[in-house]
Amino acid sequence: MKKVTKLISLILAITLCVCACIIPASAESNTERVIDKNKFETDYPYIFVHGMGGWSPSNEFYSMSPYWGGGLWLSDTDLIKMLNEQGIEAYAPAVGPLSSAWDRACELYAQLTGTTVDYGEAHSKAHGHDRFGFTYEPVMGEAWNLEDKINLVGHSFGGATVRLFTSLLAFGCEEEIAATGDDTSELFKGGHESVHSCITLSAPHNGTQVSNMLYDLTGPYYVIVMLYNLIGATLGNDFLVFSLQMGHFGLTPKQDEKRAKFSFDNIWNYYQSGDNCYYDMTLRGAAELNETIKLCDSTYYYSYTTAATRTDCTGKQLIYPSVTPIFYISSGMLRLSEGKTYDGVTIEGDWAVNDGIVPLISARYPLCDEATALSYEESIAEGKDIESGRWYYMNTLVGTDHFDFCGTKDYPTSFEDFYYTMIETANSR
């Protein structure tokens, strides 16, 4: 069984990171509905942050298959374009598809402000990589001043990215300030409560046991990291639909390089550093990350969840056959995990129900914030005010999988209708 699990883990990792672009999507464009701005109390820009293995308009493939709208195959359904056409400012930066939540938050900051990525002196030393990364033009056209309000939307691991980014802006990081003093990036200084809403879509707030099953298998994981460096040494930065953006670890080229050097030292350093999305999405990695993230009192937090499984005659979760095929493998791994214990958590109940890769209990809200989290629909039905500084989770979209937020399904109404409703919700306060 262990050999089978190792083989499945290796196949899953390669499939998620290399072959996601070959699965067809089924969403059809439906632009008849117009966003009703009469419902708005606020109208701030929306920053959409992709998940693990994602891509953005800066990647050539996006024009043929937008991550936000196209899903996983050729499509002309581009959510960012549609929102802009309706007068809603929307942008989609490209953060490291396989990087840690911390590194991705730093890259997001640099793209919003049009600066050089500063990963922080303390963080970089702790994880053995360069402090500085690529230099970017501001993704919104003009450099963000850190005071004008924005809305953040994170799909999958993009959820951890926007949560950490919001927390760093508001509260800063004492370790980075102590390490560099006046030379500290504004991201780490705190005092900027400029995120109006932080919205997550199928985000692994508390991790997923799929990451445990992959990360804890040292042999296959080391081979995967070696593959990243091999790609950077032979193909450069652009690989299929996205850039791996691992130059600060020396695995892919830096901004002024065409090719990286193949280095077992760099491979080993990345492998054991824990500074990557794989570790952050383990149950223990997510718990550690949650300890560093604080809720900002002035930010509205909303989570949207999906469930693509049902209980079969054996009492275990069975994936719906209509889901995106890529999740047949990961859902099988989640099924194997039921009844077992990972990082002190026994997989049962809502830890077993999943969207193909993320457990339902993980996608609702960080468990460290459970005491204040509320159902959005129940709060509205009871006439309660929606408050900032706490999580509101929406009713779960049953029969919908992890990738459907990217455009692989039309939901109960349409793909566009879901996002238009989400924006009306966020802008109504």
DRENFI-339952 format. One record per residue (C-alpha): chain; residue in one letter; residue number from 1; y, x, z. Coordinates in nm, 3 decimals. Layout:
<nodes>
 c r   k       v       u       w
 A a NUM       Y       X       Z
...
</nodes>
This chain:
<nodes>
 c r   k       v       u       w
 A m   1   0.000   0.000   0.000
 A k   2   0.241   0.286   0.079
 A k   3   0.189   0.434  -0.268
 A v   4   0.254   0.098  -0.428
 A t   5   0.572   0.053  -0.222
 A k   6   0.695   0.399  -0.323
 A l   7   0.633   0.325  -0.688
 A i   8   0.812  -0.011  -0.665
 A s   9   1.108   0.152  -0.488
 A l  10   1.144   0.419  -0.755
 A i  11   1.121   0.165  -1.036
 A l  12   1.379  -0.057  -0.864
 A a  13   1.630   0.226  -0.816
 A i  14   1.605   0.341  -1.175
 A t  15   1.622  -0.016  -1.298
 A l  16   1.934  -0.100  -1.094
 A c  17   2.119   0.219  -1.182
 A v  18   2.017   0.267  -1.546
 A c  19   1.881  -0.048  -1.706
 A a  20   2.093  -0.332  -1.566
 A c  21   2.277  -0.363  -1.894
 A i  22   1.974  -0.477  -2.094
 A i  23   1.925  -0.814  -1.920
 A p  24   2.084  -1.106  -2.108
 A a  25   2.331  -1.341  -1.944
 A s  26   2.358  -1.714  -1.995
 A a  27   2.713  -1.811  -1.902
 A e  28   2.920  -1.991  -2.163
 A s  29   3.297  -1.986  -2.175
 A n  30   3.466  -2.302  -2.054
 A t  31   3.842  -2.259  -2.043
 A e  32   3.941  -2.626  -2.053
 A r  33   4.030  -2.642  -1.687
 A v  34   4.372  -2.511  -1.585
 A i  35   4.441  -2.365  -1.242
 A d  36   4.658  -2.609  -1.045
 A k  37   4.936  -2.397  -0.901
 A n  38   5.080  -2.700  -0.726
 A k  39   4.816  -2.635  -0.458
 A f  40   4.947  -2.284  -0.398
 A e  41   5.139  -2.170  -0.095
 A t  42   5.096  -1.806  -0.199
 A d  43   5.047  -1.636  -0.534
 A y  44   4.952  -1.271  -0.488
 A p  45   4.762  -1.040  -0.728
 A y  46   4.382  -1.036  -0.717
 A i  47   4.194  -0.706  -0.710
 A f  48   3.828  -0.744  -0.809
 A v  49   3.597  -0.468  -0.683
 A h  50   3.252  -0.436  -0.840
 A g  51   2.929  -0.369  -0.660
 A m  52   2.669  -0.095  -0.681
 A g  53   2.616   0.016  -1.041
 A g  54   2.918  -0.182  -1.161
 A w  55   3.174  -0.105  -1.429
 A s  56   3.534  -0.197  -1.509
 A p  57   3.779  -0.230  -1.801
 A s  58   3.824   0.149  -1.794
 A n  59   3.464   0.178  -1.918
 A e  60   3.414   0.127  -2.291
 A f  61   3.121  -0.110  -2.241
 A y  62   3.343  -0.360  -2.057
 A s  63   3.496  -0.485  -2.383
 A m  64   3.150  -0.587  -2.500
 A s  65   3.017  -0.707  -2.164
 A p  66   3.271  -0.759  -1.885
 A y  67   3.123  -0.709  -1.539
 A w  68   3.341  -1.001  -1.429
 A g  69   3.230  -1.272  -1.670
 A g  70   2.983  -1.113  -1.906
 A g  71   2.728  -1.043  -1.640
 A l  72   2.471  -0.814  -1.796
 A w  73   2.486  -0.855  -2.171
 A l  74   2.718  -0.896  -2.469
 A s  75   2.978  -1.162  -2.395
 A d  76   3.338  -1.257  -2.463
 A t  77   3.375  -1.426  -2.124
 A d  78   3.620  -1.203  -1.936
 A l  79   3.733  -1.350  -1.604
 A i  80   4.014  -1.096  -1.560
 A k  81   4.158  -1.183  -1.901
 A m  82   4.126  -1.557  -1.840
 A l  83   4.305  -1.537  -1.505
 A n  84   4.589  -1.332  -1.653
 A e  85   4.625  -1.586  -1.932
 A q  86   4.671  -1.857  -1.667
 A g  87   4.941  -1.660  -1.490
 A i  88   4.721  -1.520  -1.213
 A e  89   4.759  -1.143  -1.181
 A a  90   4.408  -0.996  -1.179
 A y  91   4.285  -0.637  -1.203
 A a  92   3.945  -0.469  -1.186
 A p  93   3.947  -0.100  -1.078
 A a  94   3.647   0.130  -1.128
 A v  95   3.522   0.279  -0.801
 A g  96   3.217   0.502  -0.766
 A p  97   2.918   0.284  -0.859
 A l  98   2.687   0.474  -0.624
 A s  99   2.936   0.607  -0.370
 A s 100   2.975   0.516  -0.003
 A a 101   3.207   0.240   0.116
 A w 102   3.445   0.507   0.251
 A d 103   3.464   0.702  -0.074
 A r 104   3.504   0.382  -0.276
 A a 105   3.788   0.262  -0.047
 A c 106   3.968   0.593  -0.103
 A e 107   3.923   0.560  -0.480
 A l 108   4.051   0.203  -0.470
 A y 109   4.362   0.318  -0.285
 A a 110   4.433   0.592  -0.540
 A q 111   4.402   0.348  -0.830
 A l 112   4.634   0.093  -0.670
 A t 113   4.897   0.354  -0.580
 A g 114   4.859   0.579  -0.886
 A t 115   4.776   0.891  -0.685
 A t 116   4.503   1.152  -0.643
 A v 117   4.198   1.040  -0.446
 A d 118   4.210   1.179  -0.092
 A y 119   3.874   1.131   0.080
 A g 120   4.018   1.265   0.405
 A e 121   3.983   1.612   0.552
 A a 122   3.763   1.509   0.847
 A h 123   3.535   1.288   0.636
 A s 124   3.499   1.545   0.358
 A k 125   3.408   1.826   0.597
 A a 126   3.157   1.605   0.778
 A h 127   2.979   1.521   0.452
 A g 128   3.018   1.850   0.266
 A h 129   3.221   1.745  -0.037
 A d 130   3.569   1.805  -0.182
 A r 131   3.862   1.642  -0.009
 A f 132   4.037   1.549  -0.335
 A g 133   3.907   1.370  -0.643
 A f 134   4.047   1.222  -0.963
 A t 135   4.413   1.140  -1.024
 A y 136   4.481   0.786  -1.151
 A e 137   4.754   0.584  -1.314
 A p 138   4.833   0.268  -1.113
 A v 139   4.590  -0.005  -1.216
 A m 140   4.857  -0.275  -1.169
 A g 141   5.101  -0.095  -1.400
 A e 142   5.336   0.006  -1.120
 A a 143   5.243   0.192  -0.805
 A w 144   5.159  -0.044  -0.520
 A n 145   5.404  -0.002  -0.229
 A l 146   5.150  -0.099   0.043
 A e 147   5.382  -0.379   0.156
 A d 148   5.351  -0.642  -0.117
 A k 149   5.057  -0.870  -0.042
 A i 150   4.734  -0.858  -0.244
 A n 151   4.403  -1.044  -0.246
 A l 152   4.078  -0.846  -0.253
 A v 153   3.752  -0.977  -0.399
 A g 154   3.435  -0.771  -0.357
 A h 155   3.100  -0.850  -0.516
 A s 156   2.787  -0.712  -0.350
 A f 157   2.863  -0.362  -0.214
 A g 158   3.222  -0.424  -0.322
 A g 159   3.232  -0.641  -0.009
 A a 160   3.194  -0.339   0.219
 A t 161   3.455  -0.158   0.010
 A v 162   3.726  -0.424   0.048
 A r 163   3.649  -0.481   0.417
 A l 164   3.682  -0.111   0.499
 A f 165   3.991  -0.077   0.279
 A t 166   4.161  -0.366   0.462
 A s 167   4.073  -0.218   0.801
 A l 168   4.196   0.133   0.713
 A l 169   4.526  -0.002   0.583
 A a 170   4.585  -0.197   0.903
 A f 171   4.445   0.036   1.168
 A g 172   4.415   0.379   1.005
 A c 173   4.174   0.650   1.116
 A e 174   4.246   0.865   1.422
 A e 175   4.007   1.141   1.309
 A e 176   4.195   1.188   0.983
 A i 177   4.535   1.187   1.151
 A a 178   4.413   1.449   1.401
 A a 179   4.274   1.664   1.118
 A t 180   4.577   1.668   0.889
 A g 181   4.883   1.539   1.078
 A d 182   5.178   1.484   0.844
 A d 183   4.954   1.564   0.545
 A t 184   4.741   1.256   0.614
 A s 185   4.702   0.998   0.338
 A e 186   4.893   0.674   0.398
 A l 187   4.558   0.496   0.377
 A f 188   4.455   0.656   0.706
 A k 189   4.783   0.610   0.893
 A g 190   4.752   0.236   0.949
 A g 191   5.030  -0.015   1.001
 A h 192   4.994  -0.192   0.667
 A e 193   4.878  -0.554   0.706
 A s 194   4.920  -0.620   0.335
 A v 195   4.587  -0.781   0.241
 A h 196   4.640  -1.157   0.230
 A s 197   4.274  -1.247   0.178
 A c 198   3.951  -1.050   0.181
 A i 199   3.683  -1.235  -0.016
 A t 200   3.319  -1.128  -0.044
 A l 201   3.052  -1.250  -0.286
 A s 202   2.685  -1.193  -0.193
 A a 203   2.785  -0.889   0.010
 A p 204   2.526  -0.703   0.223
 A h 205   2.747  -0.703   0.534
 A n 206   2.447  -0.622   0.755
 A g 207   2.248  -0.431   0.495
 A t 208   1.930  -0.510   0.309
 A q 209   1.580  -0.391   0.385
 A v 210   1.544  -0.301   0.017
 A s 211   1.773  -0.004   0.087
 A n 212   1.560   0.092   0.387
 A m 213   1.249   0.086   0.170
 A l 214   1.418   0.310  -0.088
 A y 215   1.629   0.544   0.127
 A d 216   1.353   0.618   0.376
 A l 217   1.116   0.729   0.100
 A t 218   1.238   1.086   0.080
 A g 219   1.051   1.200  -0.229
 A p 220   1.160   0.926  -0.473
 A y 221   1.516   0.930  -0.337
 A y 222   1.549   1.307  -0.390
 A v 223   1.428   1.266  -0.748
 A i 224   1.692   0.998  -0.809
 A v 225   1.972   1.226  -0.683
 A m 226   1.839   1.505  -0.903
 A l 227   1.858   1.265  -1.197
 A y 228   2.228   1.202  -1.123
 A n 229   2.304   1.574  -1.135
 A l 230   2.100   1.615  -1.452
 A i 231   2.306   1.339  -1.615
 A g 232   2.630   1.505  -1.504
 A a 233   2.516   1.843  -1.635
 A t 234   2.403   1.716  -1.976
 A l 235   2.603   1.402  -2.057
 A g 236   2.919   1.450  -1.851
 A n 237   3.093   1.166  -1.672
 A d 238   3.020   0.871  -1.895
 A f 239   2.665   0.741  -1.877
 A l 240   2.578   0.412  -2.045
 A v 241   2.814   0.149  -1.904
 A f 242   2.990   0.341  -1.629
 A s 243   3.095   0.678  -1.494
 A l 244   2.889   0.792  -1.195
 A q 245   3.209   0.939  -1.038
 A m 246   3.031   1.192  -0.818
 A g 247   3.253   1.492  -0.899
 A h 248   3.355   1.544  -0.536
 A f 249   2.989   1.620  -0.461
 A g 250   2.961   1.843  -0.769
 A l 251   2.689   1.624  -0.920
 A t 252   2.903   1.504  -1.212
 A p 253   3.210   1.669  -1.369
 A k 254   3.544   1.691  -1.192
 A q 255   3.843   1.554  -1.381
 A d 256   3.916   1.879  -1.565
 A e 257   3.550   1.951  -1.651
 A k 258   3.332   1.834  -1.939
 A r 259   3.001   1.903  -1.769
 A a 260   2.886   1.962  -1.413
 A k 261   2.656   2.244  -1.306
 A f 262   2.299   2.167  -1.214
 A s 263   2.273   2.269  -0.850
 A f 264   1.990   2.218  -0.603
 A d 265   2.240   2.288  -0.323
 A n 266   2.463   2.000  -0.436
 A i 267   2.162   1.774  -0.479
 A w 268   2.036   1.850  -0.130
 A n 269   2.382   1.810   0.024
 A y 270   2.429   1.464  -0.129
 A y 271   2.073   1.371  -0.045
 A q 272   2.104   1.446   0.327
 A s 273   2.472   1.359   0.376
 A g 274   2.428   0.982   0.413
 A d 275   2.762   0.944   0.235
 A n 276   2.642   0.705  -0.035
 A c 277   2.578   0.338  -0.105
 A y 278   2.204   0.364  -0.038
 A y 279   2.252   0.463   0.325
 A d 280   2.545   0.225   0.382
 A m 281   2.323  -0.063   0.272
 A t 282   2.034   0.018   0.506
 A l 283   2.032  -0.200   0.817
 A r 284   2.128   0.093   1.040
 A g 285   2.389   0.224   0.792
 A a 286   2.553  -0.117   0.765
 A a 287   2.556  -0.151   1.146
 A e 288   2.724   0.189   1.178
 A l 289   2.978   0.095   0.914
 A n 290   3.051  -0.236   1.090
 A e 291   3.137  -0.047   1.408
 A t 292   3.426   0.121   1.223
 A i 293   3.567  -0.192   1.053
 A k 294   3.809  -0.418   1.238
 A l 295   3.931  -0.763   1.141
 A c 296   4.301  -0.770   1.055
 A d 297   4.480  -1.055   1.236
 A s 298   4.693  -1.144   0.933
 A t 299   4.413  -1.144   0.673
 A y 300   4.205  -1.447   0.573
 A y 301   3.833  -1.369   0.537
 A y 302   3.603  -1.578   0.316
 A s 303   3.241  -1.518   0.223
 A y 304   3.038  -1.681  -0.055
 A t 305   2.660  -1.665  -0.043
 A t 306   2.366  -1.739  -0.272
 A a 307   1.997  -1.809  -0.210
 A a 308   1.739  -1.764  -0.484
 A t 309   1.421  -1.818  -0.283
 A r 310   1.224  -2.104  -0.131
 A t 311   0.944  -2.116   0.126
 A d 312   0.600  -2.130  -0.039
 A c 313   0.269  -2.260   0.098
 A t 314   0.206  -1.931   0.281
 A g 315   0.536  -1.956   0.469
 A k 316   0.692  -1.666   0.279
 A q 317   0.992  -1.663   0.048
 A l 318   0.923  -1.703  -0.323
 A i 319   1.189  -1.626  -0.585
 A y 320   1.287  -1.903  -0.826
 A p 321   1.156  -1.818  -1.175
 A s 322   1.498  -1.888  -1.331
 A v 323   1.675  -1.594  -1.162
 A t 324   1.793  -1.280  -1.338
 A p 325   1.468  -1.088  -1.417
 A i 326   1.593  -0.767  -1.255
 A f 327   1.541  -0.932  -0.916
 A y 328   1.171  -0.999  -0.963
 A i 329   1.108  -0.646  -0.833
 A s 330   1.351  -0.644  -0.541
 A s 331   1.253  -0.996  -0.430
 A g 332   0.892  -0.879  -0.431
 A m 333   0.990  -0.597  -0.198
 A l 334   1.172  -0.842   0.029
 A r 335   0.862  -1.058   0.035
 A l 336   0.654  -0.757   0.141
 A s 337   0.904  -0.688   0.420
 A e 338   0.861  -1.027   0.589
 A g 339   0.722  -0.998   0.940
 A k 340   0.792  -0.625   0.953
 A t 341   1.062  -0.451   1.155
 A y 342   1.337  -0.232   1.007
 A d 343   1.590  -0.054   1.226
 A g 344   1.497  -0.285   1.514
 A v 345   1.529  -0.607   1.311
 A t 346   1.225  -0.827   1.246
 A i 347   1.243  -0.985   0.902
 A e 348   1.210  -1.359   0.950
 A g 349   1.422  -1.673   0.914
 A d 350   1.753  -1.603   0.736
 A w 351   1.660  -1.235   0.717
 A a 352   1.382  -1.345   0.481
 A v 353   1.579  -1.598   0.270
 A n 354   1.759  -1.398   0.003
 A d 355   1.939  -1.398  -0.332
 A g 356   1.697  -1.154  -0.489
 A i 357   1.820  -0.846  -0.304
 A v 358   2.050  -0.943  -0.011
 A p 359   1.926  -1.148   0.288
 A l 360   2.123  -1.467   0.352
 A i 361   2.206  -1.364   0.709
 A s 362   2.354  -1.041   0.577
 A a 363   2.578  -1.209   0.319
 A r 364   2.742  -1.466   0.550
 A y 365   2.945  -1.232   0.770
 A p 366   2.908  -0.908   0.969
 A l 367   2.697  -0.985   1.275
 A c 368   2.949  -0.801   1.490
 A d 369   3.196  -1.082   1.405
 A e 370   2.948  -1.366   1.464
 A a 371   3.125  -1.496   1.775
 A t 372   3.433  -1.604   1.579
 A a 373   3.281  -1.691   1.237
 A l 374   3.303  -2.053   1.124
 A s 375   3.181  -2.272   0.841
 A y 376   3.470  -2.334   0.602
 A e 377   3.348  -2.677   0.490
 A e 378   3.285  -2.794   0.846
 A s 379   3.627  -2.672   0.957
 A i 380   3.796  -2.860   0.674
 A a 381   3.592  -3.176   0.744
 A e 382   3.693  -3.165   1.110
 A g 383   4.060  -3.124   1.020
 A k 384   4.088  -2.778   1.172
 A d 385   4.343  -2.527   1.051
 A i 386   4.201  -2.228   0.862
 A e 387   4.302  -1.923   1.062
 A s 388   4.348  -1.562   0.964
 A g 389   4.160  -1.286   1.146
 A r 390   3.818  -1.454   1.140
 A w 391   3.536  -1.512   0.891
 A y 392   3.486  -1.842   0.711
 A y 393   3.157  -1.876   0.524
 A m 394   3.115  -2.123   0.242
 A n 395   2.810  -2.345   0.182
 A t 396   2.532  -2.141   0.025
 A l 397   2.475  -2.183  -0.349
 A v 398   2.100  -2.253  -0.352
 A g 399   1.903  -2.156  -0.662
 A t 400   2.166  -1.898  -0.750
 A d 401   2.098  -1.524  -0.749
 A h 402   2.288  -1.209  -0.665
 A f 403   2.420  -1.146  -1.017
 A d 404   2.529  -1.501  -1.090
 A f 405   2.878  -1.427  -0.958
 A c 406   2.904  -1.185  -1.251
 A g 407   2.855  -1.462  -1.503
 A t 408   2.482  -1.511  -1.547
 A k 409   2.496  -1.877  -1.447
 A d 410   2.735  -2.169  -1.483
 A y 411   2.695  -2.290  -1.121
 A p 412   2.712  -2.664  -1.053
 A t 413   3.009  -2.695  -1.292
 A s 414   3.107  -2.377  -1.473
 A f 415   3.156  -2.007  -1.413
 A e 416   3.531  -2.042  -1.452
 A d 417   3.546  -2.344  -1.224
 A f 418   3.392  -2.147  -0.938
 A y 419   3.658  -1.876  -0.956
 A y 420   3.943  -2.120  -1.014
 A t 421   3.835  -2.307  -0.700
 A m 422   3.805  -1.980  -0.506
 A i 423   4.159  -1.882  -0.604
 A e 424   4.298  -2.224  -0.519
 A t 425   4.132  -2.192  -0.177
 A a 426   4.278  -1.847  -0.109
 A n 427   4.625  -1.938  -0.238
 A s 428   4.642  -2.267  -0.043
 A r 429   4.760  -2.082   0.267
</nodes>
